[in-house]
Amino acid sequence: MTRVLYLIACAAGPTQYVDEGVRVARADGWDVCLILTPSAAAWWEPRMQELVELTGHPVRSRYKLPWEKDVLPKADAMLVAPMSCTTLNKWGAGISDTLAIGIPSEAVHMGVPVVAMPYFNQAQGAQPAVTRSIAALREQGVLFLDGPDGYEMHPPKQGDPKSYPWDRALAGVRRQVSI
Ligand SMILES: Cc1cc2nc3c(=O)[nH]c(=O)nc-3n(C[C@H](O)[C@H](O)[C@H](O)COP(=O)(O)O)c2cc1C
């Protein structure tokens, strides 16, 4: 049976091309379910149906109502990419006010492999909270890909969101599920 990957994307540049991330993950053998932050969902709102058709699953971006059933299959692994500076710092501080944080922040404590790869610039990354948040995520068992095997922060105004290295993110997932 095909394993299920939750690909969780924030309102950071490469999310404009998250369909490419879905394709890379599917080529790696995953059944991909997409979860977007509410801000990221706003970016895709006019083309949301494309993502539904590409993944074959509903695209979730908000917590369900108490009487609603789960619409996605159980995840075998989760990849938060691109992770925004805001989502990183909220998660690091224990705030899960979006489904995009709520799902992986609990899953990592339930034995699900969770990988995160950021996308933000060096000026955003210079906030002291960023170092603390990365440490907090790693302490909880998240594989945080910020080195040469992941995404290294770019100088302000010099990002290239189209070239986001989805392949490195998926390689991280492969490493994390084989542990
Ligand atoms: C056009 C645009 C591009 C943005 N790109 C980034 C980015 O690449 N990385 C980042 O951390 N924040 C970026 N932001 C800021 C985030 O969208 C903002 O912090 C937002 O609150 C993130 O929320 P989320 O993490 O819930 O998606 C961008 C904002 C806009 C309007």
PDBQT file of the ligand as one rigid body, heavy atoms in Angstrom, charges set to zero:
ROOT
HETATM    1  C1  LIG A 201       4.299  37.863  -1.169  1.00  0.00    +0.000 C 
HETATM    2  C2  LIG A 201       4.786  37.420   0.182  1.00  0.00    +0.000 A 
HETATM    3  C3  LIG A 201       5.860  36.576   0.242  1.00  0.00    +0.000 A 
HETATM    4  C4  LIG A 201       6.329  36.133   1.498  1.00  0.00    +0.000 A 
HETATM    5  N1  LIG A 201       7.373  35.303   1.517  1.00  0.00    +0.000 NA
HETATM    6  C5  LIG A 201       7.801  34.836   2.713  1.00  0.00    +0.000 A 
HETATM    7  C6  LIG A 201       8.871  33.895   2.764  1.00  0.00    +0.000 A 
HETATM    8  O1  LIG A 201       9.415  33.486   1.737  1.00  0.00    +0.000 OA
HETATM    9  N2  LIG A 201       9.248  33.428   3.980  1.00  0.00    +0.000 N 
HETATM   10  C7  LIG A 201       8.647  33.836   5.128  1.00  0.00    +0.000 A 
HETATM   11  O2  LIG A 201       9.030  33.354   6.212  1.00  0.00    +0.000 OA
HETATM   12  N3  LIG A 201       7.627  34.737   5.124  1.00  0.00    +0.000 NA
HETATM   13  C8  LIG A 201       7.193  35.227   3.946  1.00  0.00    +0.000 A 
HETATM   14  N4  LIG A 201       6.154  36.102   3.904  1.00  0.00    +0.000 N 
HETATM   15  C9  LIG A 201       5.516  36.510   5.161  1.00  0.00    +0.000 C 
HETATM   16  C10 LIG A 201       4.516  35.436   5.611  1.00  0.00    +0.000 C 
HETATM   17  O3  LIG A 201       3.557  35.214   4.600  1.00  0.00    +0.000 OA
HETATM   18  C11 LIG A 201       3.838  35.894   6.914  1.00  0.00    +0.000 C 
HETATM   19  O4  LIG A 201       4.788  35.891   7.961  1.00  0.00    +0.000 OA
HETATM   20  C12 LIG A 201       2.669  35.010   7.283  1.00  0.00    +0.000 C 
HETATM   21  O5  LIG A 201       2.142  35.472   8.518  1.00  0.00    +0.000 OA
HETATM   22  C13 LIG A 201       3.077  33.566   7.416  1.00  0.00    +0.000 C 
HETATM   23  O6  LIG A 201       2.000  32.834   7.914  1.00  0.00    +0.000 OA
HETATM   24  P1  LIG A 201       1.954  31.244   7.866  1.00  0.00    +0.000 P 
HETATM   25  O7  LIG A 201       3.276  30.767   8.401  1.00  0.00    +0.000 OA
HETATM   26  O8  LIG A 201       0.814  30.883   8.733  1.00  0.00    +0.000 OA
HETATM   27  O9  LIG A 201       1.758  30.872   6.440  1.00  0.00    +0.000 OA
HETATM   28  C14 LIG A 201       5.702  36.568   2.677  1.00  0.00    +0.000 A 
HETATM   29  C15 LIG A 201       4.606  37.430   2.588  1.00  0.00    +0.000 A 
HETATM   30  C16 LIG A 201       4.155  37.847   1.361  1.00  0.00    +0.000 A 
HETATM   31  C17 LIG A 201       2.962  38.762   1.308  1.00  0.00    +0.000 C 
ENDROOT
TORSDOF 0
